[in-house]
Structure formats: C-alpha cells, structure tokens
Amino acid sequence: MEKKVTIRDVAAYTGVSRTTVSNIVNGINKTSEETKEKVLKAIKELNYQPDFTAISLSKKK
C-alpha cells in the first residue's frame, strides 16, 4: 500500500512551511506568485490529494 502524500510532504519537498502549502491549497493569497507556482507544481508531481476527512474534522462540519 502506497503512503498518502500529505501537506507536510509537499512542504518538505518545496522548502516552505505547512501553513504556506495550506494557504495555497485553500486559495488564500498570502504568498508570492513564484512560491505559489512552485507549490502547485509539487502538488501535481507528488499527486497530493486533500484529506477530506481531516478537513471536515478541523472545520467541525
């Protein structure tokens, strides 16, 4: 069974914080265009898929 890629993995791969990756995934524009492109490229390369169970738990919905 293959390990699921997490925000931590994307952050480590790109050299940015987990918060930065989270902001980009959630559409919060607090980063430079260069960083955003780097993270989005990594997300595609690593085949990152958000964990909807974790999202719903964190938002208590």
N, C-alpha and C positions, 0 to 999 in steps of 0.2 A: 504494500500500500504506500502510495506516494504522500510525502508530507505536504500539507496545505501551506501555501505561501501566505505569510502574514504581513501586516504593516511594518513590523519590526524587520522582517527580511528585506522589504523594499527600502526602508530607511538605511539599513546597513549597506545595502548594495549601492545606494546613491550617495551616501555620506551626509544625509540630512537627518533631522530629528523625526521621531514618530509623529509629533504634532504637525510638522510641515506636511508629511505624507497625508495625514488625516485631513488637514485643511484642503489640500488639493483634491482629494477624493470627494470631499463634501462640498466642493465648489466655493470655498472661502478664499477670496483673493488677497492673501497677505504675503505672497512670495513673488519674486521676480519671474519674468516670463522664461528666462533661461532655466531656473530651478524647476519651474512647472513642467517644461518640456522634458527635462532630464528625468523627473519622477514619472511622468506619463509614459515615457519610453521604457523605463524599468518595469512599470506595471505590466506593460504589454509583453516585454521579454520574459518576465518571470511568471506570466499568466496569473497575476494576482486577481482573486475574486473576493469581494467583501463577504464577511461572515454575517449574514442577516440575522442569525440568532443572537449574536453578540450585540449587534446594532439595536435590536428590539429590547434586549435586556438593559442596555445602557440608557435607552430613552424611556424605559419603563412603560412600553406600549405592547 
